[in-house]
């Protein structure tokens, strides 16, 4: 197997499961960093700041800085800024608000140039209405991600895909989607981490998000069967990941 | 033109616009009732009770009883009852709660046999989650209607189609839809009013809901251009309404 100059890891299902670390992943990431091979992390979760994500990872025994984290909120903020947008309206929680503010974007309900919809467990009819009206009146419609459900141990939790659909149906418009499986979040990560796509390996547990996003952004991919995808499902896909492993303890680094 | 034994009217855009009566419709309905030709009314609005709808109509100078009103909530209650269901969970407002209770259905969050989703301007993440979980666990998924937006004079108001989509996306299931353009609400109306489909005229302003629902339930249809649809749009439809008029004052009854 090839040697990669850098690695990007998905989080839930790859590095941890809910509140439990996946030890083989923690070991591999520490080993890579000890060898000077940089690691970054991408997550569709739009509610957490990179500081909160780094703190969670460091609680599992990693040594990660917030600058190594790319969330769908940070990637959305980068996307609208690259498109010359200055005035934005949002549905979302702290992670999205902070990401937009940190880029110097003005958050306003009055004639925003873009509406950015992220996960918001405080969703209301009024929030849906305000966002749908802005989109109906011509604002760019951006979704941080469209995950149908959240990873959860105690039953189905609707994901941002369920919430974004309200604005999409009411306004009769489709959003630009930033999160995996779309490549925008990978482009934002490569750019922020200063990694080259053709020298970076994308590692994830979910074919339909992590692996597709990696492929679409031109990265080699490693699918690990520690989370969502199963070998039987993946064997039916037209395009296969570059590598697949039952467990990251089987990934060998050159000595 | 044929003589019809009974008439069914849509409401918003046909009998009134928001808070303003459409005088030609009021005149026609009063004239029909004076001649002993029975009239009924169908509305996708799931939030109002038939009493509230009748009161609004009577405020415009009609003489209508609640038993002449079929709402998407009443039709949904009839639908689940006909399917042998006794235990239901709902998202919705007063009109839906009353309709289900009046049919003797038990409203419960615990192992409901059906989840009925109507318009709810008090929607929350918890309500979406509870409904999506019940559907995910096998409850029949019923939507009173899937209107994208509500009729409104002061800008876009998301309709129940926008809210139902949350449960549909999260649970990855499509609902059984009761309201127009589906024929269920028309079957419920014909049954409740004791009208025969082939002797009844459906009158509405919206081709894509009123006229399609009438056609699908086997009624002749009269499209009046006093609301949503325009002659240019409708001229492109593969199936034309039986009659079309710019205004109901042009509808002539046999003397």
Interface residues (C-beta under 8 A of the other chain):
Chain A: X120 X121 X122 X123 X124 X125 X128 X129 X132 X133 X136 X148 X149 X155 X156 X157 X158 X159 X161 X162 X163 X165 X166 X167 X168 X169 X170 X171 X172
Chain B: X120 X121 X122 X123 X124 X125 X128 X129 X132 X133 X136 X148 X149 X155 X156 X157 X158 X159 X161 X162 X163 X165 X166 X167 X168 X169 X170 X171 X172
